[in-house]
Amino acid sequence: MKVISTNIAKPVTVTWRGNSIQTGIFKKPTKASIHLKKNDVKDDTVIDRKYHGGEFKACYLFSADVYPYWKEKYPHLEWDWGMFGENLTIEGLNEAKLNIGDIFRLGTALIEITQPREPCYKLGIKFGTQKILKEFIAHSHPGTYIRVLEEGKVTLGDKFQMVKPSTIQVTTLQMYQQLYAQKKDVTILEKIISHTALPQKKRTKMAQWL
């Protein structure tokens, strides 16, 4: 896995259901390094901290490998890295091979894989249609959030170096599938809810499905 774009955003005001709101989803590539902090990315915009930013969502990573799929579906949009609101666009990112709790050295930062992204209406605003939400869920390439264990800088071309694999083998893709599956897999859910790389609130919510 390799960083091919670092992206940050300034606040943008949009209209949603007749109201003006601000969002930080309109990320743009920057040639500079970005500084991963404990709760967010330095100089980035995080508006709604109930759902974005914080210890377990300090930075969002998305795969460059799936961009061609979405470009074909939405050819009329103005495409650039950061289109999905990610801070880091990653070549070779595969949610089926990333375990929750895997720890990597990335640039000078030490990071831990936490949870997949659950799309909200702001992605629909970005794409000009709320149908993107169901399409995004069905495509099963949600990207992943990370926890920043040691703050540091990430630069274009930086590669992931495994420091410590997770002791619990459950991938971000498996968790993502359980979030939306009508029939839950008890074995996978039990692994998920025992995982300290996830916030207690999320684990408690998913435990209700057992």
C-alpha positions, 0 to 999 in steps of 0.5 A: 500500500502506498500514498498517492494523494494527501487531501484536506478541505476548507469548509464549504457551505451547501444546501440540504433540505432547505437549510444551509450547512457546512461540510468538510467532504470537499477534499482537495489534493495537496502536494504537501505532507499532512500531519496526522494528529490524535483526533484529526488531520492538521489544517483539515476541516471537520464540522460534525464531530459527532460522526467525524474525527475523534480518536477512532476516526482521526483520518480516513483512507480510501483506495485509489484502485476503485476510482475507475469504477466510480468514474465510469458510473459518474463520468460527468463529475469533475474528478480528482483525488479526495473525491470520497472525502478521504484524507489519504488516497491509497494505492493497493488498499484492500479492505478484505486484507486489512484487519481491524487492529492492524498497526502500521508505520506510515510516514512518521506516524504510527496508525491502527486500522479501526472501522469502515466508513458508513456513508451519509447524505453528504456523500450524496451532496458531493455526487449530486444524488443520494442514490450513491449511498446504496451504490456505495454500500453495495460496492463493498469498498468503504475505505477505512478510518484509523486511530493515530497512536503516534502523531506524525507526517505522511507524504506522497509515496509513503508506504505502509510498514506492518508493525504489529498484526491484529490478534483478532482476525476480522477485516474491515470488509467483514465488519462493513458487511455485518453493518448492513447484512440482514442475517448477521454472522454471530462468529464475526460479531463476537470478534468485532465486539471484543475488539478494543480498536473499536469505540465502545459505543460501536461495540455496544450497538453491534452487541445488540444484534447477538 
